[in-house]
Structures are given as C-alpha cells and as structure tokens.
Amino acid sequence: MSIRNNFKIKNHTLINQILDCSNSKKINLKLIKVKSHSKDKWNDEADKLAKEGLCSENLLEVQNVITGNIGVVPM
C-alpha cells in the first residue's frame, strides 16, 4: 500500500501501529470491520471496555512512535 492510500484510511496511524506490533511479535492478525450497533457480542464488549477506559483514571504514558516512515506523537 502506498503512503498516499495509507492516509485515506481512517485511524491509519493506530492501525499501522497494531500491524507493526503484531508483525514484530509474529502474531497472525486479521482485522475485520464490524458495523456499529450490529448487536455483535464482541463488538458490544469492546464498546463497553472502551467506555470504561474513557472514564478510568488510569493513564498510559506513550513515547513517540515511529510507524513505517511516519513519526507520530500520541496526544
């Protein structure tokens, strides 16, 4: 995939970080788009955990990340 096409994907930096991490750890990962509000059990569980994390006081400190040729500073 070209860098230009990469920027057209929503959340491209996050997806690239996940893929880079899985590749470096030799994890076979398949990402599947699930339509929101589809009553999918695992999508509903992920939504619930995301909401819990949003309200949590626990913070994750992240350093600068390099994804391919693109430098990213998480905010």
BELVEN-V883326 format. One record per pair of residues at least 24 apart in sequence whose ideal C-beta (glycine too) atoms are under 10 Angstrom apart, sorted by the first residue. I is the first residue (numbers start at 1). J is the second residue. If there is no record, write none. Layout:
# BELVEN-V883326
i:I j:J
i:I j:J
This chain:
# BELVEN-V883326
i:1 j:68
i:3 j:68
i:3 j:69
i:3 j:70
i:6 j:67
i:6 j:68
i:6 j:69
i:6 j:70
i:7 j:70
i:12 j:67
i:12 j:70
i:13 j:65
i:13 j:67
i:13 j:68
i:13 j:70
i:13 j:71
i:13 j:72
i:13 j:74
i:14 j:65
i:14 j:67
i:14 j:72
i:14 j:74
i:15 j:67
i:16 j:65
i:16 j:67
i:16 j:68
i:16 j:70
i:16 j:72
i:17 j:62
i:17 j:65
i:17 j:66
i:17 j:67
i:17 j:68
i:17 j:72
i:17 j:74
i:18 j:67
i:19 j:67
i:19 j:68
i:20 j:65
i:20 j:66
i:20 j:67
i:20 j:68
i:21 j:67
